Amino acid sequence: MSFANSHEIVTNQDGLNENLTEIVNKHIKHEFKKPYHPRSIEGFKQVEQAISAAGKPVIFDSCCGVGDSTINIAKSHPDHFVIGMDKSGHRLSKNEAYEQHGVDNFMLLRTDLNDFWRLAVDAQLEIVKHFILYPNPWPKAKHIQRRWHGSAVFPAIVALGGELEMRSNWRLYLDEFAQALSIAGKSATVNEFSPQPSITPFERKYQASGQALYRLTASL
Ligand SMILES: C[S@@+](CC[C@H](N)C(=O)[O-])C[C@H]1O[C@@H](n2cnc3c(N)ncnc32)[C@H](O)[C@@H]1O
């Protein structure tokens, strides 16, 4: 990842995606039935065991990349257990040695969140906070279904509950997510903000490039 020269998002949309409402309604009405990958089930079992051993309220750090945010959140929430998840094992491996961080109230898991979130909902896992920091934007209009609010797993994000915090350098992504939440009967707030200190590599990169950053919060 190159530093301090990150490009602003370029999109062919001039407002909320025109198909957003239809797509979100479709996903709310029809359950996402894709079978779970056995690896996802195995990973979820590991998480359940770790949660029960930790005996602390749970925070999800979804799409955690290398896991820097997971460790930072674990440090600022010593009475919680933080689970950082990403599908890229290559990224996660950088931070796997727990001892190097001086905190042990976290774990990192390689998993596909399209499965993991649904498994957590099925198991009625309780989470108090849910961070989704700098999800991939997929800025082309035709890729709306790759954004989390346009994906079939969106209802599971809502059903998971907790205090949701999403961050992005693309306000439209968060405005669309807020609109999707409102279709699901939830309200959200989107603000420009300046994280002090920054807690993820992407956040550091965008700040160093002088880009505005935005945050969505919602009580689910
Ligand atoms: C732009 S990066 C942001 C990483 C980190 N949050 C940060 O701010 O540095 C988005 C991350 O989402 C992860 N991701 C995308 N789709 C995923 C999925 N289905 N399951 C798990 N992780 C996923 C990618 O692997 C990538 O690491």
The ligand as an SDF file (V2000), in Angstrom:
LIG
                    3D

 27 29  0  0  0  0  0  0  0  0999 V2000
  -10.1040   -1.6120    2.4080 C   0  0  0  0  0  0  0  0  0  0  0  0
   -9.6600   -2.9500    3.4250 S   0  0  0  0  0  0  0  0  0  0  0  0
   -9.7300   -2.2020    5.0480 C   0  0  0  0  0  0  0  0  0  0  0  0
   -8.9570   -2.9840    6.0840 C   0  0  0  0  0  0  0  0  0  0  0  0
   -8.9220   -2.3610    7.4910 C   0  0  0  0  0  0  0  0  0  0  0  0
  -10.2350   -2.2340    8.0750 N   0  0  0  0  0  0  0  0  0  0  0  0
   -8.2350   -1.0210    7.4730 C   0  0  0  0  0  0  0  0  0  0  0  0
   -8.9340   -0.0090    7.6420 O   0  0  0  0  0  0  0  0  0  0  0  0
   -7.0160   -0.9750    7.3220 O   0  0  0  0  0  0  0  0  0  0  0  0
  -11.1150   -3.9640    3.3640 C   0  0  0  0  0  0  0  0  0  0  0  0
  -10.9270   -5.3580    3.9500 C   0  0  0  0  0  0  0  0  0  0  0  0
  -12.1600   -6.0690    3.8680 O   0  0  0  0  0  0  0  0  0  0  0  0
  -11.8460   -7.4460    3.7220 C   0  0  0  0  0  0  0  0  0  0  0  0
  -13.0200   -8.1710    3.2080 N   0  0  0  0  0  0  0  0  0  0  0  0
  -13.6920   -7.9180    2.0580 C   0  0  0  0  0  0  0  0  0  0  0  0
  -14.6740   -8.8380    1.8790 N   0  0  0  0  0  0  0  0  0  0  0  0
  -14.6240   -9.6890    2.9340 C   0  0  0  0  0  0  0  0  0  0  0  0
  -15.3660  -10.8340    3.3150 C   0  0  0  0  0  0  0  0  0  0  0  0
  -16.3560  -11.3180    2.5530 N   0  0  0  0  0  0  0  0  0  0  0  0
  -15.0410  -11.4600    4.4670 N   0  0  0  0  0  0  0  0  0  0  0  0
  -14.0250  -11.0000    5.2360 C   0  0  0  0  0  0  0  0  0  0  0  0
  -13.2820   -9.9070    4.9260 N   0  0  0  0  0  0  0  0  0  0  0  0
  -13.5700   -9.2630    3.7870 C   0  0  0  0  0  0  0  0  0  0  0  0
  -10.6780   -7.4300    2.7500 C   0  0  0  0  0  0  0  0  0  0  0  0
   -9.9330   -8.6390    2.7940 O   0  0  0  0  0  0  0  0  0  0  0  0
   -9.8830   -6.2160    3.2320 C   0  0  0  0  0  0  0  0  0  0  0  0
   -8.8780   -6.5790    4.1430 O   0  0  0  0  0  0  0  0  0  0  0  0
  1  2  1  0
  2  3  1  0
  2 10  1  0
  3  4  1  0
  4  5  1  0
  5  6  1  0
  5  7  1  0
  7  8  2  0
  7  9  1  0
 10 11  1  0
 11 12  1  0
 11 26  1  0
 12 13  1  0
 13 14  1  0
 13 24  1  0
 14 15  1  0
 14 23  1  0
 15 16  2  0
 16 17  1  0
 17 18  1  0
 17 23  2  0
 18 19  1  0
 18 20  2  0
 20 21  1  0
 21 22  2  0
 22 23  1  0
 24 25  1  0
 24 26  1  0
 26 27  1  0
M  CHG  2   2   1   9  -1
M  END
$$$$
